[in-house]
């Protein structure tokens, strides 16, 4: 347990190596006590729906992170937070692109049409109990020109991103409409995450108090 000015809270572990998720937490005044990235197989199973994949991967990451945290005495009672984002068109799950050909295929598919972004959040407490949230957002891209796609591919920003783009970066210029949660599309739905944390005694707003 940690705290300032008499305010106590559980320790928090972020089971992710994503700089975007860390930045989103820090945006609302939350600095995890430890980062324990969970390395898991993210391959969808046969006939797995996008929302099911997001939930399964977030849960798996949290469980792996919790196993590691429990081996460290200073984190034995910590809350463990994980998330996963899945981009899809219909039931087609788009990859987290690692090569330009994958990213180009995603951009061609997303050009001029709407797609869905699912981000699941999992929180495991010291007793091993898990709480989850799933947030669905809809995003529509403008019709992309060949020059725009080529320039974006050359930027390299797509690398490692679900669906081959990062809405918080250059690809924000492609978005015509968003219905849902912007931070969820970036990688972590903040309102839902704060609610999960509050349910386990971690009140995010108490971290906003400045020390006199």
GIUR-V662775 format. One record per backbone hydrogen bond with DSSP energy under -0.5 kcal/mol. CO is the residue of the C=O (numbers start at 1). NH is the residue of the N-H. E is the energy in kcal/mol with one decimal. If there is no record, write none. Layout:
# GIUR-V662775
[[CO;NH;E] [CO;NH;E]]
This chain:
# GIUR-V662775
[[2;9;-2.4] [4;7;-2.3] [6;8;-0.6] [9;2;-2.5] [11;79;-3.1] [12;33;-2.5] [12;34;-1.1] [13;15;-0.7] [13;81;-3.1] [14;16;-1.8] [14;36;-2.3] [15;38;-0.5] [17;19;-0.5] [18;22;-1.9] [19;23;-2.3] [20;24;-2.1] [21;25;-2.1] [22;26;-2.5] [23;27;-1.9] [24;28;-0.9] [25;28;-0.9] [25;30;-2.5] [26;29;-1.8] [29;31;-0.6] [30;32;-0.6] [34;14;-2.5] [34;36;-0.5] [37;39;-0.6] [38;40;-0.8] [40;42;-0.6] [45;48;-1.9] [49;53;-2.4] [50;54;-2.3] [51;55;-2.0] [52;56;-2.6] [53;57;-2.7] [54;58;-2.2] [55;59;-2.3] [56;60;-2.5] [57;61;-2.5] [58;62;-2.2] [59;63;-2.3] [60;64;-2.3] [61;65;-2.6] [62;66;-2.5] [63;67;-2.0] [64;68;-1.9] [65;69;-2.6] [66;70;-2.4] [68;71;-1.1] [69;72;-1.9] [71;73;-0.6] [72;75;-2.4] [73;76;-1.0] [75;78;-1.7] [79;13;-3.2] [79;81;-0.5] [80;124;-2.4] [81;15;-3.3] [82;122;-2.8] [84;120;-2.4] [86;118;-3.0] [87;94;-2.9] [88;116;-2.4] [89;92;-2.0] [91;93;-0.6] [92;89;-2.1] [92;94;-0.5] [95;97;-1.1] [95;163;-2.1] [97;160;-4.5] [99;102;-0.6] [99;103;-1.8] [100;104;-2.8] [101;105;-2.1] [102;106;-2.1] [103;107;-2.5] [104;108;-2.4] [105;109;-1.9] [106;110;-2.6] [107;111;-1.8] [110;113;-1.9] [110;141;-0.5] [113;141;-2.1] [115;139;-2.7] [116;88;-2.6] [117;119;-0.5] [117;137;-2.2] [118;86;-3.2] [119;135;-2.5] [120;84;-1.9] [121;133;-2.1] [122;82;-2.3] [123;131;-2.5] [124;80;-2.5] [125;128;-1.9] [129;125;-2.4] [131;123;-2.6] [133;121;-2.9] [135;119;-2.3] [137;117;-2.8] [138;179;-2.9] [139;115;-2.8] [140;176;-3.0] [140;177;-1.3] [142;112;-2.2] [142;144;-0.6] [145;149;-2.3] [146;150;-2.6] [147;151;-2.3] [148;152;-2.3] [149;153;-2.6] [150;154;-2.2] [151;155;-1.3] [152;156;-0.8] [152;157;-0.5] [153;156;-0.7] [156;159;-1.5] [158;161;-2.3] [161;97;-1.7] [161;164;-2.0] [162;165;-0.8] [166;169;-1.8] [166;171;-0.7] [169;172;-1.8] [170;173;-2.0] [171;174;-2.1] [171;175;-0.5] [172;175;-0.8] [174;142;-2.7] [174;176;-0.5] [177;140;-2.7] [178;180;-0.5] [179;138;-2.9] [180;182;-0.6] [181;185;-1.7] [182;186;-1.9] [183;187;-2.0] [183;188;-2.8] [188;190;-0.7] [189;193;-1.9] [190;194;-2.8] [191;195;-1.9] [192;196;-2.1] [193;197;-2.4] [194;198;-2.6] [195;199;-1.7] [197;200;-1.4] [197;202;-2.6] [198;201;-1.7] [201;203;-0.8] [202;204;-0.9] [203;206;-1.2] [204;207;-1.8] [205;208;-1.5] [206;209;-0.8]]
